[in-house]
């Protein structure tokens, strides 16, 4: 019994020590950290000329009134100066400042305020709308106190962070919180991989730093969720993603992203089932750009990219970010799934910024003709040479144009004028080809179809369809 109590005592002591150790991880105050990094955080103000129409009448029309549009042309164009506020941080003693592209986009004059009192004009060294990053250089010979980037990959959900910025013009504002989530995408740009935090971020915080407890920048505060202010959900660009872009903007004044030249889409459960994959993963190639690195390497529409340069592609959204972060001209191995087996292709990456990848095409409406496909509950007509020419489709394209879609069709999420070009990886040359394939599938035990279409933006896509 005495031995039991001795073990229990040792356990309780160890547990208390552990609790105290964890408690010490929560700072009693952020004052020392804020004092250390505050001199490196700047306020940014921009000026832009805006042209407006002056009202020639001594009265105002009600909003939405038809007279508002009718008489607006009688106004006199007048120019006025518009100001905007943002935040940033210094990364070099010579006065190089990082902020968001949307803070300085279109600005005629940029002023950077340091330590709340000194103001300097700044010029743009380079900007990247794709990741919403801009690099500025203060026009002065003074030396500044820089901060350094930390390793954002080491940041964990629940870690303490502080944000410093210029919300609503109140410069030098410090807020604290934790990392709420990682790898967030909110639909703002192509290369999203945000850190989510509950540290208060408001209008004017854009471009400011998100610090870890060592005083290193692990994020660039970029977006808030909420139309007017912080609701405890803010988003920051991870430092590891930003560092590569920033170094390119400083060196070249522009970005140099890797380019494959494929349009991709998610691998759904239905597509994985048809392709005999164990689970849905990878990126399905919907189409390949002419003259692109992928076409040169033999990548084809319908291939599923499983691995790129040794990195497994768990889902489609990962691929563009990985490719963009790879050096232009690098020779990489790409593992793809084709005809229910894995093969490897070697691709020499091109440069995204110099490509003419998938320009949007003019939408063309066609007069429908009655050729009903009962199994799909749609009506189609044969694709014509005129369609191919007007919609600028690849030469040799064949298929059928959807002219009607019934409400209970398994394709009711598609649109009239979408073009079906393949079913079960077989080209559709005639309406009879489509009917025969559908009828054959209806009689089989596996009633899942893999259909390739061109949508109304002339983008080639694959869809998985379950027949009843």
C-alpha positions in Angstrom: 0.0 0.0 0.0 2.9 2.3 0.9 4.4 1.6 -2.5 1.1 2.5 -4.2 0.9 5.9 -2.4 4.5 6.6 -3.3 3.8 6.0 -7.0 0.6 8.1 -6.8 2.6 11.0 -5.2 5.3 10.8 -7.9 2.6 10.8 -10.6 0.8 13.9 -9.1 4.1 15.8 -8.8 5.0 15.0 -12.4 1.5 16.0 -13.6 1.7 19.4 -11.7 5.2 20.1 -13.2 3.8 19.3 -16.7 0.8 21.6 -16.1 3.1 24.4 -14.9 5.3 24.0 -17.9 2.4 24.2 -20.3 1.0 27.2 -18.4 4.4 29.0 -18.8 3.9 28.7 -22.6 1.1 31.3 -22.4 2.9 34.6 -22.1 2.0 36.8 -19.1 2.4 39.8 -21.3 3.2 40.6 -25.0 4.8 43.9 -24.1 8.5 42.8 -24.6 7.7 41.2 -27.9 5.6 44.2 -29.1 8.4 46.6 -28.1 11.0 44.5 -30.0 9.2 44.4 -33.3 7.1 47.6 -33.3 9.9 49.7 -35.0 9.8 47.4 -38.0 6.0 47.7 -38.6 5.0 50.6 -40.9 1.8 52.4 -41.9 1.1 52.9 -45.6 -1.1 55.6 -47.2 -1.7 55.8 -50.9 -3.3 58.5 -53.1 -5.2 57.8 -56.3 -7.0 60.1 -58.7 -10.7 59.2 -59.2 -12.9 60.6 -61.9 -16.6 61.2 -61.0 -19.6 62.8 -62.6 -20.8 66.0 -60.9 -24.6 66.3 -60.6 -25.8 69.3 -62.7 -29.1 69.5 -60.9 -29.8 71.1 -57.5 -31.5 67.9 -56.4 -30.7 64.2 -56.2 -32.6 61.4 -57.9 -33.7 58.5 -55.6 -31.3 55.4 -55.8 -32.5 53.1 -58.6 -34.6 55.8 -60.3 -34.7 55.5 -64.1 -33.9 59.2 -64.2 -30.6 58.5 -62.5 -29.2 56.7 -65.6 -31.0 59.0 -68.0 -29.4 62.2 -66.8 -26.0 61.0 -65.6 -24.4 61.8 -68.9 -25.2 65.5 -68.3 -22.8 65.6 -65.4 -19.3 67.2 -65.7 -16.4 64.8 -65.1 -14.5 65.9 -62.1 -11.3 64.5 -60.7 -10.6 64.1 -57.0 -7.9 62.5 -54.8 -8.8 59.3 -53.0 -6.8 58.0 -50.1 -6.4 54.5 -48.7 -4.6 53.0 -45.7 -2.7 49.8 -45.1 0.2 48.2 -43.2 3.6 46.7 -44.0 6.9 45.7 -42.4 10.5 46.3 -43.1 12.7 43.3 -44.1 15.9 45.1 -44.9 17.8 47.9 -43.2 17.9 49.8 -46.6 14.2 50.3 -46.3 12.6 47.5 -48.2 8.9 47.1 -47.2 6.5 44.2 -47.7 2.7 44.8 -48.0 -0.3 43.5 -50.0 -0.6 44.3 -53.6 -4.2 45.5 -53.1 -2.9 48.1 -50.7 -0.9 49.9 -53.4 -2.5 48.8 -56.6 -3.2 51.8 -58.9 -1.6 54.2 -56.4 0.0 57.4 -57.7 1.8 58.3 -54.5 2.8 56.0 -51.7 3.8 57.3 -48.2 5.4 55.0 -45.6 5.3 56.1 -42.0 7.9 54.6 -39.6 7.6 54.8 -35.8 4.5 56.9 -36.1 6.3 60.1 -36.9 8.7 59.8 -39.9 7.3 59.7 -43.4 9.0 58.6 -46.6 7.9 58.4 -50.2 8.2 54.8 -51.6 8.4 53.2 -55.0 7.2 49.8 -56.0 10.0 47.3 -56.8 7.5 44.6 -57.9 4.0 43.3 -57.2 2.3 40.0 -57.6 -1.5 40.1 -57.8 -1.6 36.3 -57.9 -0.5 36.0 -54.3 -1.4 39.6 -53.4 2.1 40.7 -52.4 4.0 43.9 -53.1 7.6 45.0 -52.4 8.3 48.7 -51.8 11.5 50.7 -51.4 11.5 53.8 -49.2 13.3 56.7 -51.0 15.8 57.6 -48.3 19.3 57.0 -47.2 18.3 56.3 -43.6 18.8 52.9 -42.1 16.0 50.9 -40.5 15.4 48.0 -38.1 14.3 44.9 -40.1 12.4 41.8 -39.0 13.1 38.4 -40.4 10.8 35.7 -41.7 10.1 32.6 -39.6 9.3 29.0 -40.7 5.5 29.1 -41.2 5.5 25.3 -41.8 6.4 24.9 -38.1 3.5 27.0 -37.0 0.8 24.8 -35.3 -2.9 25.2 -34.7 -3.2 26.7 -31.2 0.1 28.6 -31.3 0.1 32.1 -29.9 0.5 35.0 -32.5 0.3 38.7 -32.5 -0.7 41.1 -35.4 0.5 44.6 -35.6 -0.8 47.1 -38.1 -2.8 50.3 -39.0 -6.5 49.3 -38.6 -8.9 52.2 -39.4 -5.8 54.6 -39.3 -4.9 53.7 -35.7 -1.3 53.0 -36.3 0.8 50.7 -34.1 -2.1 48.6 -33.0 -1.2 45.3 -31.4 -3.7 42.4 -31.2 -3.1 38.8 -30.1 -4.7 35.4 -30.7 -3.9 31.9 -31.8 -3.6 30.1 -35.1 -7.1 28.8 -35.7 -6.4 26.8 -38.8 -3.9 26.1 -41.6 -4.2 25.6 -45.4 -7.3 27.7 -45.8 -8.7 28.6 -49.2 -11.4 31.4 -49.4 -11.6 31.9 -53.2 -9.6 35.1 -53.5 -6.7 33.9 -55.7 -5.2 30.9 -57.4 -2.5 30.2 -54.9 -4.3 30.3 -51.6 -2.9 28.5 -48.5 -3.9 30.9 -45.8 -3.1 30.8 -42.1 -6.3 31.5 -40.2 -6.1 33.4 -36.9 -8.5 34.9 -34.3 -6.1 37.8 -33.6 -8.2 40.9 -34.5 -7.6 42.0 -38.0 -9.5 44.9 -39.5 -9.5 47.3 -42.5 -6.1 48.9 -42.6 -4.3 45.8 -41.2 -3.8 44.5 -44.8 -0.1 43.9 -45.5 0.9 43.9 -41.9 2.9 41.1 -40.2 1.7 38.2 -38.1 4.4 37.3 -35.6 5.2 34.2 -33.7 6.4 34.3 -30.1 10.0 34.6 -31.2 9.3 37.8 -33.1 9.6 36.3 -36.5 7.1 37.0 -39.3 5.1 33.8 -40.1 2.4 35.5 -42.1 1.2 38.6 -44.0 -2.2 39.7 -42.9 -4.4 39.9 -46.0 -8.1 39.3 -45.6 -10.9 39.4 -43.0 -14.2 37.5 -43.0 -16.9 40.1 -42.5 -17.9 43.2 -44.4 -16.9 45.8 -41.9 -14.4 44.4 -39.4 -13.0 41.6 -37.4 -15.3 38.8 -36.3 -12.4 36.7 -35.0 -11.5 35.2 -38.4 -8.6 36.6 -40.3 -6.3 35.2 -42.9 -2.5 35.6 -43.5 -0.3 34.5 -46.4 2.3 32.0 -44.9 5.8 33.3 -44.8 7.3 30.2 -46.6 4.9 30.8 -49.5 5.7 34.5 -49.6 9.5 34.4 -49.3 10.0 32.9 -52.8 7.7 35.5 -54.5 9.4 38.3 -52.5 12.9 37.3 -53.5 11.8 37.2 -57.2 10.2 40.6 -57.0 13.3 42.1 -55.5 15.6 40.5 -58.0 13.6 40.6 -61.2 10.7 43.0 -60.5 8.3 40.2 -61.4 7.5 36.6 -60.7 8.7 33.5 -62.5 6.3 30.6 -61.8 6.5 27.1 -63.1 3.9 26.1 -65.8 2.6 22.7 -66.9 0.0 23.8 -69.4 -2.9 21.7 -68.2 -6.4 22.5 -67.1 -7.3 20.3 -64.1 -10.2 19.3 -62.0 -11.1 17.3 -58.9 -11.2 13.5 -59.0 -14.7 12.6 -57.7 -15.8 9.3 -56.3 -17.5 8.5 -59.5 -14.4 9.2 -61.6 -12.2 7.2 -59.2 -14.6 4.3 -59.6 -14.5 4.4 -63.4 -10.7 4.7 -63.4 -10.3 1.9 -60.8 -8.5 4.0 -58.3 -8.6 2.9 -54.7 -9.8 6.3 -53.6 -10.3 9.8 -55.1 -7.0 11.6 -55.2 -4.7 13.4 -57.7 -5.6 16.0 -60.3 -7.6 15.0 -63.4 -6.3 16.5 -66.6 -9.3 18.0 -68.4 -7.3 19.5 -71.3 -3.8 20.2 -72.4 -2.6 23.5 -73.9 -1.1 23.3 -77.4 2.7 23.7 -77.4 2.8 23.4 -73.6 5.4 21.5 -71.6 2.7 18.9 -70.8 1.9 18.3 -74.5 5.6 18.0 -75.3 5.9 15.4 -72.6 3.0 13.4 -73.8 0.4 14.2 -71.1 -3.1 13.7 -72.4 -6.6 14.7 -71.4 -8.0 12.1 -69.1 -4.7 11.4 -67.3 -4.7 11.7 -63.6 -1.6 13.4 -62.1 -0.8 11.4 -58.9 2.6 12.8 -58.1 4.7 15.8 -59.1 8.4 16.0 -58.5 8.2 13.5 -55.7 5.2 15.2 -54.0 2.0 13.2 -53.8 -1.1 15.2 -55.0 -3.8 14.4 -52.5 -6.3 16.7 -54.1 -6.4 18.9 -57.2 -5.9 22.3 -55.4 -2.4 21.3 -54.3 -1.0 20.9 -57.8 -1.0 24.6 -59.0 0.7 25.7 -55.8 3.4 23.1 -56.0 4.0 23.7 -59.8 4.1 27.5 -59.3 6.8 27.1 -56.6 9.0 25.0 -58.9 11.8 26.6 -60.9 11.2 27.4 -64.5 13.2 25.1 -66.7 13.5 22.4 -64.1 13.1 18.8 -65.4 10.6 16.9 -63.1 9.1 13.5 -63.0 5.3 13.3 -63.0 3.5 10.1 -62.1 0.2 9.8 -63.9 -2.7 7.2 -64.0 -3.6 6.2 -67.5 -5.7 3.2 -68.6 -5.8 1.9 -65.0 -2.1 1.8 -64.6 0.7 4.1 -63.3 3.3 5.6 -65.7 5.9 8.3 -65.3 6.5 11.2 -67.7 9.4 13.7 -67.6 8.5 17.4 -68.1 10.6 20.5 -68.5 8.6 23.3 -66.8 7.8 26.4 -68.7 7.0 29.9 -67.3 3.4 30.7 -66.4 3.8 34.5 -67.0 4.8 34.1 -70.6 2.2 31.5 -71.5 -1.1 32.0 -73.4 -2.8 29.3 -71.4 -6.5 28.8 -71.9 -7.7 32.3 -73.0 -11.4 32.7 -72.5 -13.4 32.1 -75.7 -16.5 33.7 -77.0 -19.7 32.0 -75.9 -21.8 30.8 -78.9 -25.4 29.9 -78.8 -26.8 27.3 -81.2 -30.3 26.6 -82.4 -31.3 23.2 -81.0 -32.3 20.2 -83.1 -34.3 17.3 -81.7 -32.2 14.1 -81.1 -33.1 12.8 -77.7 -30.8 10.6 -75.6 -33.3 8.8 -73.4 -30.7 7.4 -70.9 -29.4 10.9 -70.1 -32.7 12.7 -70.6 -31.1 15.3 -72.9 -31.5 16.4 -76.5 -28.4 16.9 -78.6 -27.3 17.8 -82.1 -24.1 16.9 -84.0 -21.1 19.3 -83.6 -20.5 21.1 -86.8 -17.4 22.6 -88.5 -18.8 26.0 -87.8 -19.0 25.3 -84.1 -15.4 24.2 -84.1 -14.3 27.4 -85.9 -16.4 29.9 -84.0 -15.6 28.4 -80.6 -11.9 27.9 -81.5 -11.9 24.2 -80.5 -8.9 22.0 -81.4 -8.9 20.7 -84.9 -10.4 17.3 -85.2 -12.8 17.8 -82.3 -15.9 15.7 -82.7 -19.0 15.3 -80.5 -22.5 16.4 -79.8 -23.9 19.8 -78.6 -26.5 19.6 -75.8 -29.6 21.6 -76.8 -32.1 20.6 -74.1 -31.7 19.2 -70.5 -34.7 17.8 -68.6 -35.1 18.7 -64.9 -34.6 15.1 -63.8 -31.6 14.5 -66.1 -28.5 13.2 -64.3 -26.8 16.0 -66.2 -29.1 18.7 -65.0 -26.2 20.7 -63.6 -24.7 21.2 -67.1 -25.8 23.9 -69.5 -27.3 24.1 -73.0 -24.4 24.3 -75.6 -22.1 22.2 -73.5 -20.4 19.7 -75.9 -20.0 16.0 -75.1 -16.8 14.7 -76.8 -16.0 11.5 -75.0 -17.9 8.8 -73.1 -15.9 6.1 -71.2 -12.7 7.5 -72.9 -14.1 6.8 -76.4 -14.6 9.7 -78.9 -18.1 10.5 -79.9 -18.2 11.0 -83.7 -21.9 10.6 -84.2 -25.1 10.8 -82.2 -25.4 7.1 -82.7 -22.1 6.6 -80.9 -23.5 8.4 -77.8 -26.8 6.4 -77.9 -25.0 3.1 -78.3 -22.6 3.7 -75.4 -25.4 4.9 -73.1 -27.6 1.9 -74.0 -24.7 -0.5 -73.4 -24.0 1.0 -70.0 -27.7 0.9 -69.0 -27.6 -2.9 -69.7 -24.4 -3.5 -67.7 -24.0 -3.9 -63.9 -21.7 -0.9 -63.7 -23.9 2.1 -64.4 -21.2 4.8 -64.0 -20.2 7.0 -67.0 -17.0 9.0 -67.4 -18.0 11.9 -69.8 -15.7 14.5 -71.3 -17.3 17.8 -72.2 -16.4 21.3 -73.3 -18.3 23.8 -71.2 -19.6 27.2 -72.4 -16.2 28.8 -71.7 -14.7 26.1 -74.0 -12.9 24.5 -71.1 -12.6 20.7 -71.4 -13.7 18.9 -68.3 -14.5 15.3 -67.1 -17.7 14.4 -65.1 -18.7 11.2 -63.5 -22.4 10.3 -63.9 -24.5 7.6 -62.2 -27.3 6.2 -64.4 -30.5 5.1 -62.8 
